[in-house]
Amino acid sequence: MKTTTLLRLARALPVLLLWAAGCAKEKGEAPRGTRPSSVEIVPPSGQENRWVVRTKTAEFHVLGGHSAKAFLLANANKLTIEADRSEDQSETAIVNGKPVDDFVAQSAPKISDASGRLGAQGRRLEFVSTSASTKLERRDTIEVYDDFPNLAILSTAYKNVSLSDLKLDQVIAERHELDASLADAKAKPYEMWSFQGASVNWGNDEILGIPAKFAQENVMAAPVNHGQGGGIPVNAFWTRNVGVAIGHIETLPLVLTMPVRVGSDQRVEAAIELNDAATLKPGESFAAPRTFLAVYSGDFYEPLRMYSLALQKEGWTLPKPNNEDYRIAWCGWGYESNVTPKQMLGTIPKLKELGIRWATLDDRWFDTYGDWNPRQDTFPGDSIRKMVDEFHREGLRAQIWWYPLVAENGTGGYESHKYVVAEVVKQHPDWLILDKDGKPAPSTRGLATLCPAMPEVQEYTKRLAQKFIRDWDFDGHKLDNIYTVPACYNPKHHHQSPQESIQAMAEVYKVIFQTTRALKPDSVTQICPCGTTPNFTWLQYMDQAVTADPVGGVQVRRRIKWYKALLGPQAAVYGDHVELSEMTRTGNGDWKEHGRDFASTLGTGGVLGTKFTWGDPSPKYKDVALTASKEAQWKKWISLYNEKMLSRGEFRDLYVYGYDYPEAYAIEKDGTMYYAFFTENPSAPYQGAIELRGLESGKYRVTDYVDAKDLGTIDSSNPRLITSFTGHLLVEATKLP
């Protein structure tokens, strides 16, 4: 096949097309070590064609040259929840509407050293097989590295060796059947917990125990439903003792699906699928994205941490939080969309009294999406700049809400705001993303979308960031409603692939982040994927994550934990407004927010936040008004946060979500261990033992640091304490001399 053909196809398809994908030595890889790899490859024995890749902690069995199955090696046991599958359930390509099920290996696999970026030592197996019915050749590889002994990197490439075109309707990169009863004989096959990384719907649980009837498509990267989408391309499943996770390890967002369903045999079926993959001319090839199969002990934290560390080896970079990222923030959204400078500035005395040093100007301070100029009815003249100046004079910092890459184009509206045509659209109509029908492709709120792949759009976004930070003197951004963008079919953009817009989205957030940090190194850039998981590709370009409109304290806690896994155990994760920690449905389908659960953020190492109103007697604000009783509670928790600063501590993954009860979290800071325990229902009492894991050898004094109660002493050899509490218990374990 000619190189020019490869290059042309690589630009035209959403994933890299290289026949030697995963085989060639990558530019910038770590030098190969001189010591031998600890990864062992064991050939088949007997009649079964099963190759084994073995590390000190895991085994990966490869059957038929393409189906991989993972086992955890722990305490002289070999554990798995992966069931054996029949041949018609294996990974394959769908050609002309039919699965290709007659691949036959051409020869014994090639064994070599791994050559990717995940470490200096590792081993690699490569299988080549051919389909007689389609004349389609496939090359499957599995790589395991010493530095990632519980992670296998899988890749598959298809080559058309026939004399006619072949259409790959679908490529199934991985397929697994999971059975919890393999790890626990008392469990039904589907009785396991899962993390499903797709961004689906506002308020959905991304962490859930799988029910007997379940099916979810889990589209990655592309918009879904009302404009959500993006997501983390990882699905993880676990029982008390062993878990399995799959996903892709490419650093670009790729449009694919990762469906999860419970089959008729009650097993959980999980896969990674690419639809409309490619049409291959004779001699041409298609390389599916590199995927991974991980096996572990614990919950979702372990595979997400593994995934993050592997991506960082692949070139993913994460910024280090600054001091301001850990500061408590108050948000003006308590006053809702018609907030005024008077209301914002009126809270200053109370913010200073409480020890809060950040204030956020939230949604609808602006006239038009896309132009981002102040509303003249609420922020006339230069009142925004004067407001920021006043915050600064009082020793506070200010953050501004906005929504990059969207613009009004005269169609529709959001709540009471009817859309006009933004100036940016009038002047640059060719900047818009168009759908297949040549119409503006909408983002959330029904707004038109500017194409992030265009350098002009990136430059326009940079000028907006400069306006907010340099000209108006804000100290950071709250970037909201951020998911993904639609595929772009605008012919004037000359994209080689419609997915160029999706893959370029992170570049816009890179521009915002780098521009802001250059102007103010101690700025805060927060990106909020409202109500869902984030788009992994732009996690590199923020320094404060947010639990993103959680529905109750349980989502606050779980999201802080998986952000700590993705961004690092000392990541700054804003727990969002505490008012969101307790919510009830209203008659019109909305939520009533009345939370006071600071414990879910403080105890898990998050950053506190609130949106109370103060000094305005309007009845519309009564649910979030800072009453006298609430004020005493706010003072107590804010003081505790500023005293302990657990958000800067080291998150320790010591408890298994879904199996350890009460639900528990651990933070290590300055040599002291802090623990947080929660009941499923915030009003439910608990009486019994709690276990303080991770203690060094010795005796410890245990204190309820919220209510200053001495809970007694324990020895690390038996770190269990009998106690009782309602809702939550936060304790500190101090080593005795």
N, C-alpha and C positions, 0 to 999 in steps of 0.2 A: 504494500500500500504506500502511496506517495505521501511524503511529509506535508505537502500543500493540502492534500485532502484532509489529513488529520487536523491541521490548523483551522481549515474552513469549518469542519464539523465541530471543533472545540468551541468556536465562537457562536455557532448556531444552536447548540444544545445547552440545556440548563446545567448540566454537570460536565466535568472534564472528560473528553473523549481521548483516551490514550490506550493503545493496545497494551502497553507495558505499565499500566496504572498500578502503582504500588510496588513495581518491580525495580524501576530505575532508581538509582541513587539520587536522593533529593538534595537540591542545592541548600547549603547552610546546615546540613545534618551534623550531629555530634560525631567526632572522630571515632572510628571503631576501636574498641579496647583490645588489648593484647591478651587478657585473661579469657578463658573459655566461658561461654554463657552457662548459667545454672539451669537454663531451660533444657529439658530432655525430650527427645522425640522417640517414641516407642512404636515400632512397626506392628502390623496386625499379627495375631497368632490364631491358628486354627482356621475355620471357615469364614469367620466374620471379617469383613473388609473395614476394620475400624482402626484408624491411626490415632495415637494419643500424644498430645503435647502436654507435658507435665512440668509443673513448678513445685516449689516447696509448699505452696498453699492451695493449689488448684490443678485440675486436669480438664483439658478440652478434648473431647472425643470427636473425631471427624469420620463420618460414615458415608461411603459412596463418593467421597471426594468433594462434598459440598455441604452436608448437613452437620453443624457443630452442636455439641451438647456440653454443658458446663457442670463440673462437680467441685465442691468445696472440700478441701482436705483439712480437717480439724479434729484434734484429740483422737488421732488414729482412726477417724471415721471418714467416709466418703459420702458427702451429703449433696442432694440435689432436689429440685422440684420440677426438673425437666423430664417429661415422659418421652418414651420412644415413639417415633412417628412412622407411618407407612410411607412408601415412596411417593404416592400421589399428594402428599402433604409437604413435600420438600421444596426448597428454594428452586425457582426455575424462571423461565421466560414464557410469556403468553404470546404466541405468534399466530396471526390471523385468527384470533379468537380461541385458540386451543393451547393448553399447556404442553410444553415440550417435555415428554416423560421418558425419552429413550436415550439420554446421554450415557455414553459408555466411555470409561477411562481409556486413554490411548496407551498409557504405560505407567510405571511406578512414579510416584510424585518426586519432584525435585526438592532436595533438602539443602538449605543454605542458611547463612547468617541473615538476620533481619537487617534492613538497611534504611529504616525510616528515622523519624526524629524522636521517638519515645525512649531512647536510651542507647548507650554504646554497645550493649550486649543484648542479644535476643536470637531467636531461631524462627525459621520460616519454612512452611510447607507450600508447595505449588502443585496443583492438580490440573491436568488438561484432559478434557473429554469432548466427544463429538456426538451430535444427533444425526442418525442416519436419515430420519424422515425429513428434516429441514435443512441439513447441511450447515447447521449452526454449531460453532465451536465455542466452548467456554473455558475460561481459565480462572480457577479459584485459588485464592491464597489465604493462609492464616498465619499471622505473626504474633508472637508473644515475647515480651521484653522482660528482662530481669527487674527493671525498675517498676514494672506494672504486672506483677505475677498473677493477678486475678482478672486480667483484662486481655481478651483476644481481639485483634484487629482483623476483620474479614473483608475481602474485596473480590469482586467477580467482574470479568470482562467477557463480552460476547463478540465473536467475529463471524461475519457472513462469508462462508467458504463455498457458497453455491454460485450459480450463474445468474440468479435473478434477485430482485429486491426482497428484503424480509422486513416486515413491520413488527416491531416489538410493541405490542399493545400494552403490555405490563411486564415489569421486572420485579420479582419478589426477591429482595436481597437477603432477608432472613425470615424464618417462620419457626415458631416454637409452640409446643403444647406444655402447659404447666399444670402440675397436680400437687396440691398441698399435702395430700395423704402420703406422698412419698417421704415427706419429712415428719409427718405426724399422722399416725395411723387412725387417730380419732377424728381428724379433720375431713370434711368433704373436699373434693378436688378443687373447688373454686374458693374455698375459705382461706383467703390470703389478703394481704394489704397491697395497695399499689400507689405509686406516684405516676401520673400520666401528664406529661409536660406540655401538651397542646393548650393553646389559648383558645377557649371555646366560647364561653358565655360569662358575662359579669355575674359573680357570686357563686359559680360552680365550684365544687370541691375538686382540687387537683390531687388530693390525697384521700383515698377512700378504701374501705373494705369492700371487696368485690361481692356483689349479691348473686343469687342463683340465676337471675336473668339480667344480662348486661351486654350492651354493645355500644361502642363508641369509635368513631372513625379516626379521630385525632389527626386532622390535617395540619401539616407543618408549613410555616413560612407564608402561605397564601392567606388572604382575608377570608373570614368565615362569618356567617350569621349577619350581625349588624356592623361589621367592620373590624371585629376582633381578629386575632390571628397572630402568627409569629411563632411564639412558643419555644420551649426547650426540647430539642429532639432526643428525649430520653424517656423511656418507660421502664419503671422499676417495679418488681414484685418481690414480696418477702413474707416469710413465716417467722416463727420465733427463732429458729436456728440457722436458716439459710435463705438467701435471696438470689434472684437473677435479674439482670437489667440488659436492655438492648437500646441502641440508638445509632446515629451517625456521628462521625468525628471530623467532618469537614468544617472549616472555619467560615464558610459562606452559608447563608440560609438557603436551603434547597426545598423546593416544593415536592412533597411526598406525603404519604399517609402512613400512620403507625397504628393500625386498627387493633382494638382489644375487644374480645367477645367471649362469652361462655358458650361452649358447644353443647350439643345434645348429650354428650357423655359427661357433662359437668366440668370438664377441664377448661382452663383459660387458654384461649388461643391468642397469640401475639405475633405481629409481623411488621416488616418494613417493606413498603410497596411503592414503586414508581409507575405512574400511569402515563400512557402515550410517550413512552421512553424515547424511541427513535425509529427511523426507517433507515435500514442499512442497505447500501448498494453493495454489490459483490466486492469483497476485499475490505470493506469498512468495518469498524469496531465501535462498541459502546462499552464504556467502563461505568459501572454503577458506583455510587458514593461509597467510600470506605465506611463500614459499620463496625460496631463493637458488640461483643458479648462479654458480660461481666458476671462474676459470681462472688458472693460476699456474705458476711454475717452482720446483722444489724438491720436498719431500716433505710429509707431513701437517702439519708445523709451520705452513706458510704459510696454508692455508685455516683452520686452527683459530685462528690469531692474528687473521686477518681476521674470522672469526665472532665472536670475543670482543670485538673492538673495535666491531663493528657492534652487538652486544647492549648494550654499554655506552652507545652512543648512544641505544638504545631504552629505557634506564632501568635496565639491569642494573648493580649496584654491587658492587665488590670491595673488601674491607677490606685495609688495608696491614698486612703482617706486623710484629710487634714483635720486639725483640731476642731474646726467649725462644723464638720460633718457630724460630730457627736453632741452638738448643742440641742437643747430642747427648743422646739419651734411652735409658735402659735400661728394659726391660720385665720384669715379674715372670712373664710367661707361660712362661718357661723352666721354672718350677716347676709349670706347668699349673694345673688347676682347683681344686686343694686347697691352694693357697699359704697360708702363715700369716704373721702379723706377724714372727715370729722369722726366717723365711727372707727376707722383704723387707728387714728392718733389718740382717740379717747381711751384706748386700752393701755396706753403706755404706762401710766402709774401702776396699774395692776400687774402688768408684765414685769416691771422692775421689782415690785414687791414680792412676786412669786419666784423670781430668779430665772425668768425666761428672757433670752437675749436675741431671738429671731422672730420676725413677723413676716407673714406671707400675704401678698396681695393676690387674691385668687380670681377665678373666672369672671368674665364680663366687665372688666375695667375698660375694655377696648371698644372701638366702634365697629370694625369689620375684620372678620377672620381673614388673614392673609396680609392686611395692611398694618395692623397692630398700632393704631393711633388711639389716643385716649378718647373715651366718650365725653362729649361736651356737656351732657346733662349731669354726669356724676363726677367727672374729673376735668373741669374746664381749664383752658389756658395751660399754664405750666404747673398745675396743682400736683401732678404726680411727682415731679422733681422736688417740689417744695416738701411734699410728704416724706420722701426719702431723706431729704436733708434734716427734717425734724427727728426722724428715727435715729439718724446718725448723731445728732446733737445730744440725744438722750442716751447714747451708748448702746443702741440696738442696731441690728443689721436687718436688711430687708431683701426679700425674695419675690420674684415676679412669676406669675402663672402665664404660660402660653402654649400653643399647640403648633409646632412647626409643620411645614409641608402641606398645609391646607389653605383653601381660599374660597370665598363666596363667589358663585358664578350666576347669581340671580334666581336660582331655583331652590325652593323649599325654605326651611327655617328650623330653628331649634328653640323649643320652649316659646317664650314670647318674642324672640328675636327673628324677624323676617329677613331673609338674605337679600342683599343687593349684589351688584357686580363689583368686586374689589378692584381697586386701582391696579394692583399687580396683574389681575386677569385682563383688564382693559388694555394695559400696555404690553403684556406678554402672553397672549392667548396660546401661543405655541408651547408654553412651558407645561401645560397640563398633561397629565396621564390620560390617555384615551383607551376605552375598552375595545373589544373586537368589532363593535358596531360603529366605532368612530365617535362615541359620546364620552363626555368627561366621566372618568371612573371615580366613584365616591369613596371617601373614607368614612369614619364614624361621624355622626351628626349630619350625614348627608352632604358633606362638603366636598368640593372638587379637590383634586390632589396634584400638587406640583411634583414633577418627576425628579427624584433625587439623583438620577444618573447624569443630569445635565450640569455641567460646570457653572452655568449661569445661575441655576437654582442654589447651588452650594454657596456661591458668592453672595447671593441675595440673603441667604440665611446668616451668613457671617456678618453682614451689615446690620441685620436685626439684632444679633447678639451684641454687637458693638454699641448699638443704640441703647439697649437696656442696661448694659454694664458700664460702659464708658460715659455715654451722654446723660443717661438718667441716674447713674450711680447706684443701681441695684447691686446686691452682693451675691446673687445667685439666681437659679432658675428652678421653677417647678414645671417640668414638661409633662403634660397630661394627655390622656387618651392615646398613648403611644403604643401601637401594636406592630403592624406591618403596612405595606402599601400595595395597591393592586399592580398586577402585571401591566406593562405599558405597550400599547399597539400604535402609538402615535408615529406615523410614517416620517414625520419631520425630524424625529429624534435619531433615526437611522440605527436603531438597536439591532444587534445581531440576534438577540433573543428577547422576547417580551419580559423575561424574568430579570433583565438587567436592572430594572427599577427596584425590584425586591432585593437584589443582591447589593445595590448601591445605597440602600437606606441608611446603613450605619455611617456612611461617609458624612452625611449631614450632621449627625450627632457628634461625630468626631470634630467637625468644624466648630460646633457650638462649644463643646467641652474645651478644646484647645484654645479657642479665642478667649473664653472666659477665664481660664487659668492663667493665660498670659497677661490679661489685664488685672486680675485679682487672684493671686496664688492661693489665698485662703477662702475662695468662693465655695459655694455649694451648688452642685448640679444634680438634681433629682429627676428621675424619669419614672413615670407612673403608668403601668399597663392596667388601667382601671379594672379591678375585679377579676383579673386573670394572671396567668404566668407571663413573664416577660419574653421578649424576643432576644434570644441569647446573643445575637450579633451586635446589639448596641450596649450590652452590659459593660463593654470596654470603655464606654465614653460617659460614665457618670461616677460620682464618688459617694453618693448616698442613695441606697436602694430604699424602697418603700413597700409596705405590705399591701398597698394598692386597693383601697376600698374593701377591707375585709368585712365579711359578714360574721361578726362575733369574735370573741377572744380566741377561740380554737384556731381560726384561720390566721390570726395574728401570730400565734406561737409557731404554727407549722411553717408559715412563710418566712419568719425570721430564721428558723432552722435551715430551710433549704437555701436561703440567700447566704447564710454563713458557709454552707457547703460549696456553693458556686463561687462566691467572691472572696472567701477566706474566713477563718474563724474569728478574726478581729474586724470584719467588715462593719461599716456603719449602716444600720438598717432602721429606718424610721418606721415606728409602729403605727403610723398614721394617727388620725385624730382619735383620742381615747373614747370619744362619743360613739365611734363605730364599733366598739368592743361589745356592746349589747344592743341588739336591734330586734324589733318586732314588725311584722307585716301590718300594713294598714288596709282599709277596705278597698282602696283604689289600686292596690298592687304595689305601692311604694313601701319604703322602709321608714320606720320611726327610730331615730338614733338617740339613745339615752344612756350610753355606757359610762362606767366609772372604773373599768377594769384596767388599772395601771399595771397590775401584777403580771399580766400576760406579756407586756413589753419589757418591763424592768427585769423580771426573772429569767427571761430568755436572752438577755443581752441586747435588746433593741433600744432605740432612741425614742424618748417620750414626745408626744405631740398632743395638741388640743385645739379646739376651735370655738371656745366659749365666747359668749357675748357679755359685755359688761357696761353698765351705765345707760342702757337703752331699754326702756320699759315696754317696748312694743310686744304685744302678745304673740306675734309670729315667731319670736325668738325664745319663747319660754322653755322649750325642751333643752336648749343648750346654754341658757343663761347661767351665769356663775352665781348661784345662790349662796347664802351664808353657810349652809351645811356642806355644799359642794366645795366652797372655797377652803374650808378646813381640810377636806380630803385632798384637794389639789396641792395645798401647801405641804402636806405630809409627804406625798409621793414625789413631788418635785424635789423636795429637800433630800429625800432618800436617794433619788437618782443622782443629784449633783454630788452627794457625799460618796456614794459607792462607785459611780461611773462604770458599771458592769458592761456597758456597751463597748468599752475599750479592752475588756478582758478577753480571754481565750475560750471560745466555745469548745466544750468537750463533748464528744459524741459517746455517751455512756449508757443511754437507755434506748430501748427499741419501741418505737411508736406503734401502738396497736396491741402490744403484748405486755408491756410493763405498766402496771396500774398501782398507784395513781400515775397518770402521765407525768413525766419528769424530764428536767433539763439541768445541765451543770455548766458553770462558768468558773474558770480559774483566773484569779487576778492577784498579782503581787504575792504569790505564794499561799493564798487563801482560797478555799473552795466554797462556792456558793451554789445552792440548789433551789429549784422551784418545782413544786408538786401541784397538780391540778386535778380536780374531779371533772368528770364529763359534763355534769350540770353545775354551773357556778353556785347554785344554792344548795347543792347536795353535801351532806356531811361525810367525812371519812374517818374511820377509826381502825387502826391497825399499824402494821409495820411500814416504815419507809427505809430504803436502803441508800446509803450515801457512798456511791461508787467512786473509784479513782483516787482514794486517799493514800498517801504515803504511809509507811509503817509508823505506828504510834497511836497515842490517845488524843481525842479531840473534844473540845467543848462545843456543843451545838446550841445555836441561838436563833430564835425567831427574830430576825433583825427588823421586821416591819413593826412588830408590837413590843420589841425589846424584852422577850421572854426567854429565860434560861430553860432549855429543853433537856439538859443533862449531858452526860459524857458517853462517848462510844470508843471502842477500840477498832482500828482498821482491820483487824483479823476477823471481826464480826460487826460490820458497820451498819447494823440494823437498829432502828429506834422505834419504839411503840409510841404513837402519838395520835392526836385527833385534830381535825380542822374542818372548816366548811369552805368549799370553793377552791381555795389555794393556800399554800404554805410556802413561804420563802425563808430559807435558813442559811446560816453561815457556820462553817466548821473551822474552828481555830485550833491549831495544834498546841497541845500542852507541853510545857518544858519537861 
